[in-house]
Amino acid sequence: MKLVLSRKMMFQNVRHRPMTRQRVHLGANADGTLTSIRHDYLNHTSILDAYSENCGEATPLLYSTPNLRVSSGTVPRNVGSPTFQVVSKRFFKAARISPPIAEEERYE
């Protein structure tokens, strides 16, 4: 028996990352120095779940600015529950590469 899923069906039956909508506003001085960042984002989630994608998690770590605002939100949809993507160790063996050592414990 063979099961064939279209791309649209695949996102309803297997793990997937949620769709996100992001908006970034930047403020700078006349000399180009970054003075403010506003990063707002939304992601969809299942009506039965509250999964939140951390799109703005790295923003304060990557940019040093005196004025920073990062906000998030979820939009319930009639879809399967999104989740983070897990990469199998079999993938790395098949690709003949080594997984990153620092993150090796995250892989199944």
C-alpha positions in Angstrom: 0.0 0.0 0.0 1.2 3.5 -0.8 -0.1 6.7 0.6 0.4 9.8 -1.5 -0.3 13.2 0.1 -0.5 16.5 -1.8 1.5 19.4 -0.3 -1.7 20.9 1.0 -2.7 17.6 2.7 0.7 17.1 4.2 0.5 20.2 6.4 -2.7 18.8 7.9 -1.3 15.4 8.7 2.3 15.7 9.7 4.5 18.1 11.7 4.8 21.6 10.2 6.0 25.1 11.1 3.2 27.6 11.4 2.7 30.4 8.9 4.0 33.7 10.4 3.3 37.4 9.5 6.0 39.7 10.8 6.3 43.5 10.7 9.5 45.3 11.7 9.8 49.1 12.2 13.3 50.6 12.5 14.3 54.1 13.8 17.7 55.7 13.3 19.5 59.0 13.8 20.7 61.1 10.9 24.1 59.4 11.2 22.5 56.0 10.7 22.7 54.8 14.3 19.9 52.4 15.2 17.7 54.0 17.9 14.6 51.8 17.9 13.2 48.5 16.8 9.6 47.4 16.9 9.1 43.7 15.9 5.5 42.4 15.9 4.6 39.0 14.7 1.6 36.6 14.5 1.5 32.9 13.8 -1.4 30.5 13.1 -2.2 27.7 15.5 -4.8 25.0 15.8 -8.1 25.9 17.4 -7.3 23.1 19.9 -3.8 24.3 20.7 -1.9 27.4 21.7 1.5 26.9 20.0 3.5 30.1 19.7 6.5 30.4 17.3 9.2 32.5 18.8 10.0 34.7 15.8 11.2 37.6 17.9 13.3 35.7 20.4 16.6 36.6 18.8 15.8 40.3 18.0 17.0 41.7 21.4 20.1 39.4 21.2 21.1 40.5 17.7 20.4 44.3 18.0 21.5 46.7 20.7 19.1 49.6 20.8 17.8 51.8 23.6 14.2 51.4 22.4 13.0 47.9 21.7 9.5 46.3 21.6 8.8 42.7 20.5 5.2 41.5 20.5 3.6 38.3 19.5 0.2 36.8 19.0 -1.5 33.6 17.8 -4.4 33.3 15.3 -6.5 30.1 15.8 -7.2 28.3 12.6 -8.9 25.0 11.6 -5.6 23.3 10.9 -3.4 20.6 12.6 -1.3 21.7 15.5 2.0 23.3 14.4 5.2 22.4 16.2 8.9 22.8 15.9 10.7 20.8 13.3 12.7 17.8 14.6 15.6 16.6 12.5 16.4 12.9 12.8 19.9 11.5 13.3 19.1 9.3 10.3 19.0 12.5 8.2 22.6 13.3 9.1 23.7 9.7 8.4 22.0 9.7 5.0 23.6 13.1 4.2 26.9 11.9 5.5 27.4 15.0 7.7 27.6 15.4 11.5 25.0 17.2 13.5 26.0 20.3 15.3 27.6 19.3 18.6 26.0 22.0 20.7 22.5 21.0 19.6 23.0 17.2 19.3 20.8 16.5 22.3 17.8 18.1 20.5 17.8 15.5 17.8 15.8 12.3 18.1 
